Amino acid sequence: MMGMNRFRAISVAILVATLESRAFVALTCFQSRSTRQHSPLFPLSARIRPDNSNDDLNSSNSFRHCSGYFQPTLVTSRREVFVASLLTGASMTISPTPSLAADNPSNRGEGVVSTGKLASLLATIPTFAIVDPRGVPYFVVGEDAKLTSYFFLSYGEAKRILNVAEISADKAIKEARAELKKKNNGVLTKADEEEIGTNPWKTSRITSVPLDLAVSLASKGKLAGAYFRLAPSETDIEDALSIDGSDDLPEGKVPLFYMENMTIYEGGTLRSPLYFQKNQLIEEWKEQQQKQRTSSNDNRAVPDIKVTELFATLTEMIRPGGTDEELRTLLFVAPKDSKMKAKQLLAGEKEPFRLGERNIVL
């Protein structure tokens, strides 16, 4: 077992090194849009811990709440209550059917946006996870010694990470076999084969999980001794850092891109969009310019792009006592093609993502 873990660790090391190289200054202290014409949605005033962990939480009880199977394409009142409890850090028992009074934000002491509404906003955004054929997620031990599973914000990033891990594991196994053959005069015993082990990533697959569940699990912190975290792509991290001027991005934080005063229509309502990808934001702006093309804006330069952070934004949206009504207009825009990819991945899957079990790769 020790030998197998040693060789598997080589592939995991690359996986973890890629993920843990990320850092970002969390943005807090929301300002009214009327006073932030030239400032970020959240100013750079404080750092937030990379994980909103609550290690004092009863981990076993919390994990029991999300054990069993989960069907990502279904949003129910029961699930919204579950999401609400996780977003607010509350420990609660899920009731099958919440009362109508509970759906009233004023009755629950909620912020400008109710947790139920926030859950429905996030549910439309796919994330991507690496799982085994049964849908059980993989956990790796990072440099911080925390057992962690990741939700990737783009399919491309999940695929890239899985490819890197698989290739590096193949290489490690090949080198191990050559080394043992050299020691044993070209012969590999059954014990040698067991020590080398097999590539754990060969049978892995990528599935899709909606962002509301991913945020819920990541916000809860430690669950039964393990953590869930969100993982933006390298490109999105680099874009955010170049705009913000920061050197790093705390693991688990997610940058969001926007332009001052830019709006789009969604469901007949004017909304203020937040994008997970800078290029997608620019493309949308250019499309708007084409539709509104006049002689005065033919040569208009792309406006300044601002950057904020997902968890800081969500916290402010549901903060009790919040008064900025413009928070109601915020809209999270899924990365381009991610919804189509998620639909393809989930087609025919009976167990897209299974909680209550885990694959640990040391």
Number of C-alpha atoms within 10 A of each C-alpha: 9 10 15 19 14 15 25 26 21 18 25 25 18 16 21 18 12 13 20 17 12 21 19 26 26 25 23 22 13 19 14 14 16 8 8 14 12 11 14 22 26 21 17 16 10 11 12 15 13 17 20 16 16 14 13 8 17 13 17 11 14 19 19 13 14 17 12 13 16 18 16 20 15 9 15 12 15 14 21 23 23 24 24 22 18 22 23 16 17 12 14 14 12 14 12 11 11 13 10 7 10 13 17 13 18 14 9 13 14 18 21 21 22 21 27 21 16 20 24 16 16 20 21 17 20 29 30 28 28 25 24 21 16 14 24 21 27 21 22 22 18 17 11 8 8 14 19 21 24 24 29 25 27 26 24 14 17 23 17 13 20 22 15 16 25 22 14 22 24 20 16 20 21 13 14 20 19 15 12 17 15 12 11 12 8 11 13 15 11 9 9 17 16 12 18 24 18 15 21 17 23 15 10 19 19 22 29 30 24 23 25 26 24 24 23 20 23 26 24 25 24 25 22 16 13 17 21 23 23 24 25 25 21 14 13 19 23 18 17 28 19 12 13 17 11 14 12 15 21 18 19 25 25 26 27 25 26 24 23 18 10 16 19 15 10 11 7 7 10 14 19 22 22 25 23 27 25 22 16 16 22 18 11 14 17 16 12 14 16 12 8 10 13 10 7 7 11 11 10 10 8 11 12 10 16 20 26 26 22 20 24 20 21 17 15 21 25 24 18 17 12 15 13 16 13 14 22 15 13 18 19 17 19 21 20 14 10 19 19 10 17 23 14 13 16 19 9 9 14 12 17 27 25 19 16 14 14 16 14 13 16 18
